[in-house]
Amino acid sequence: MKNSKAEAFNRKASSPKSRPDEVIMALGLKQGQSVADIGAGGGYFSLRFAEIVGAKGKVYAIDINQDFLEFIKNSTAEKGLGNLEIAFAEDGKIDLPKERIDLIFFRNVTHHIKNRAEYFRQLMQFLAPDGRIAIIEYKKKNSFTFHGIFRHYIAKETLMQEMENAGYVPEKEFDFLPEQHFVIYRCRASSLSISEIKGGKR
């Protein structure tokens, strides 16, 4: 099934400017892990995650757009991946196995989320004891750009404060994306020491 918008999202996600291989490497996924891709769009990263975690792993592609999910479902069948499951986030509600998800991944979607601190606090119930949340989000933009006009961005300092309020601490920060900030978080209760966090910054 063709879906021009989903295909456009995938072209953008896979472009050299988006550094997809470096993003994948930074996440450090392993076979057998469970991943939730929230705001999966055309499914580019969901499909790559499914290939990495293998048959013993699990990937949940989650979106509020049913057409995108149908597109991902068809792409999954074409690739013969039996470990990817689509999930419709009706009214923003997400249903995942509790305490089982190793990584929750967000790319360019957190600016759409309302009451973010509470939202991320609720997500904590789904994370495995050493689970992580990875967030890629647009940096604050000039007012005359597309992202600036429509406020499709969150300043990194704002998002980090919201994550702290929700009970998370940064594990690693990456600065290789030209238009976005990229931070991986852990629950405060299972976090590393401050010195280890600083040592992991790149």
Buried (B, 14 or more C-beta within 10 A) or exposed (E): EEBEEBBEBBEBBBEEEBBBEEBBEBBEBEEEBBBBBBBBBBBBBBBBBBBBBBEEBBBBBBBBBEEBBBBBBBBBEEEEBEBBBBBBBEEEEBEBEEEBBBBBBBBBBBBEBEEBBEBBBEBBEBBBEEBBBBBBBBBBBEEEEEBBEEEBBBEBEEBBEBBBEBBBBBBBBBEEBEBBBBBBBBBEEBBBEEEEBEEBEE
